[in-house]
Amino acid sequence: MRDRDEAGRPRNARPRDEYGRPLPRGAQGVPRVPDDYAPDAKEALAEAARLLAAGRPFHAHEVLEARWKTGPGGERELWQGLAQICVGLTHLQRDNLSGAATLLSRGSARALAYGRSLPPGTAPYGLDLDGVADAAGRIVSGIGTREADAGTAIGEILGHLARS
């Protein structure tokens, strides 16, 4: 049976490992992002970058997802796109290459579309969204040729998030 909060919304209270995989109930997992976490943009980017640097893209996704759910509605595509890129990196860590390629492509398209909706030359929160999309594209190409490495891929994306 799925965990639910007081309002009946689905929640997953099971502990997770450093790659975000659910562990058996009662097992010791790594700390999770609280359900009520509401970071501002700077905090979300800094925490996501810290988690990526630690090799934990699943947990970076949770931070970015919290921002997408609590931030301004007009920024939803940006935060959802960045979260999906982190999920793509998580799939790459877990050797789910198809899922990785799909989420990296979908997430970079979302983030890039958000960036293109802004006035030319605008870099939201200092992010180079063209660079993020280019890095995601290179990773997807590497997946296609079986040359993608999760650690290198995380570093490529991190290089564009850590500029904020």
C-alpha positions as CSV (number, residue, x, y, z in Angstrom):
1,M,0.0,0.0,0.0
2,R,1.3,3.5,-0.9
3,D,2.1,6.0,1.8
4,R,-0.3,9.0,1.8
5,D,-0.3,12.3,3.7
6,E,-3.2,13.7,5.8
7,A,-4.8,15.1,2.6
8,G,-4.6,11.8,0.8
9,R,-1.7,12.8,-1.6
10,P,0.7,10.0,-2.3
11,R,4.0,10.1,-0.4
12,N,6.9,7.7,-0.3
13,A,8.1,7.5,3.2
14,R,10.4,4.5,2.5
15,P,14.1,5.2,3.0
16,R,16.2,5.6,-0.1
17,D,19.9,4.9,-0.9
18,E,22.3,7.5,-2.4
19,Y,21.0,6.7,-5.9
20,G,17.3,7.3,-4.8
21,R,16.4,3.6,-4.9
22,P,13.8,2.6,-2.3
23,L,15.1,0.5,0.6
24,P,13.1,-1.9,2.7
25,R,11.0,-0.2,5.5
26,G,13.1,0.2,8.6
27,A,16.4,0.3,6.7
28,Q,18.8,3.2,7.2
29,G,18.7,5.5,4.2
30,V,20.3,8.8,3.3
31,P,18.5,12.0,4.4
32,R,15.6,13.0,2.2
33,V,14.3,16.4,1.1
34,P,11.3,17.2,3.4
35,D,7.9,17.3,1.7
36,D,7.4,20.9,2.9
37,Y,10.8,22.2,1.6
38,A,10.3,25.5,-0.2
39,P,13.7,26.8,-1.3
40,D,14.2,30.1,-3.1
41,A,15.9,29.9,-6.5
42,K,19.5,30.6,-5.2
43,E,19.1,28.0,-2.4
44,A,17.7,25.4,-4.8
45,L,20.5,25.8,-7.3
46,A,23.2,25.8,-4.6
47,E,21.7,22.7,-2.9
48,A,21.2,20.9,-6.3
49,A,24.8,21.7,-7.2
50,R,26.1,20.3,-3.8
51,L,24.1,17.1,-4.3
52,L,25.3,16.7,-7.9
53,A,28.9,17.2,-6.7
54,A,28.3,14.4,-4.2
55,G,27.1,12.1,-7.0
56,R,23.4,12.2,-5.9
57,P,21.3,13.5,-8.8
58,F,18.2,11.8,-7.5
59,H,18.3,14.0,-4.4
60,A,19.2,17.1,-6.5
61,H,16.0,16.3,-8.5
62,E,14.0,16.4,-5.3
63,V,15.4,19.9,-4.4
64,L,14.6,21.2,-7.9
65,E,11.2,19.6,-7.8
66,A,10.5,21.4,-4.5
67,R,11.3,24.7,-6.2
68,W,9.1,23.9,-9.2
69,K,6.2,23.1,-6.9
70,T,6.6,26.1,-4.6
71,G,8.2,28.7,-6.9
72,P,6.5,31.2,-9.3
73,G,4.2,29.5,-11.7
74,G,5.9,31.2,-14.6
75,E,9.1,29.4,-13.8
76,R,7.6,25.9,-13.8
77,E,9.2,24.8,-17.1
78,L,12.6,25.9,-15.9
79,W,12.6,24.0,-12.6
80,Q,10.7,21.0,-14.0
81,G,13.2,20.8,-16.9
82,L,16.2,20.9,-14.5
83,A,14.6,18.3,-12.3
84,Q,14.1,16.0,-15.3
85,I,17.7,16.4,-16.3
86,C,18.7,15.2,-12.8
87,V,16.3,12.2,-13.1
88,G,17.9,11.4,-16.4
89,L,21.3,11.4,-14.7
90,T,19.8,9.1,-12.0
91,H,18.7,6.7,-14.7
92,L,22.2,6.8,-16.2
93,Q,23.7,5.9,-12.8
94,R,21.3,3.0,-12.6
95,D,22.2,1.9,-16.2
96,N,18.7,2.6,-17.5
97,L,20.0,4.1,-20.8
98,S,16.6,4.5,-22.5
99,G,15.1,6.3,-19.5
100,A,18.3,8.4,-19.2
101,A,18.1,9.6,-22.8
102,T,14.4,10.3,-22.6
103,L,14.5,12.4,-19.4
104,L,17.7,14.2,-20.4
105,S,16.1,15.2,-23.7
106,R,12.8,16.1,-22.2
107,G,14.3,18.1,-19.4
108,S,16.7,20.0,-21.6
109,A,13.9,20.8,-24.1
110,R,11.8,22.2,-21.2
111,A,14.6,24.3,-19.7
112,L,15.7,25.6,-23.1
113,A,12.1,26.5,-24.1
114,Y,11.8,28.5,-20.8
115,G,15.0,30.3,-21.6
116,R,13.9,31.1,-25.2
117,S,10.7,32.6,-23.7
118,L,12.8,35.3,-22.0
119,P,14.2,38.5,-23.6
120,P,17.4,37.7,-25.6
121,G,20.5,37.7,-23.5
122,T,18.6,36.9,-20.3
123,A,20.3,34.2,-18.1
124,P,17.8,33.3,-15.4
125,Y,19.6,33.0,-12.0
126,G,22.9,33.1,-14.0
127,L,22.2,29.8,-15.7
128,D,23.5,29.1,-19.2
129,L,20.5,27.2,-20.5
130,D,22.0,26.8,-23.9
131,G,25.0,25.2,-22.2
132,V,22.8,22.9,-20.1
133,A,21.0,21.8,-23.3
134,D,24.2,21.3,-25.2
135,A,25.7,19.2,-22.3
136,A,22.5,17.1,-22.1
137,G,22.6,16.6,-25.9
138,R,26.2,15.4,-25.7
139,I,25.3,13.0,-22.9
140,V,22.4,11.6,-24.9
141,S,24.7,11.2,-27.9
142,G,27.2,9.3,-25.6
143,I,24.3,7.1,-24.5
144,G,23.6,6.2,-28.1
145,T,27.2,5.2,-28.7
146,R,27.4,3.5,-25.2
147,E,30.2,6.0,-24.3
148,A,28.3,7.9,-21.6
149,D,29.6,7.7,-18.1
150,A,27.4,8.8,-15.2
151,G,30.2,10.6,-13.3
152,T,31.3,12.5,-16.3
153,A,27.7,13.4,-17.3
154,I,27.0,14.7,-13.8
155,G,30.1,16.9,-14.0
156,E,29.0,18.3,-17.3
157,I,25.6,19.3,-16.0
158,L,27.1,20.5,-12.7
159,G,29.4,22.9,-14.6
160,H,26.3,24.8,-15.8
161,L,24.4,24.8,-12.5
162,A,27.3,25.9,-10.3
163,R,27.7,29.2,-12.2
164,S,24.7,30.7,-10.4
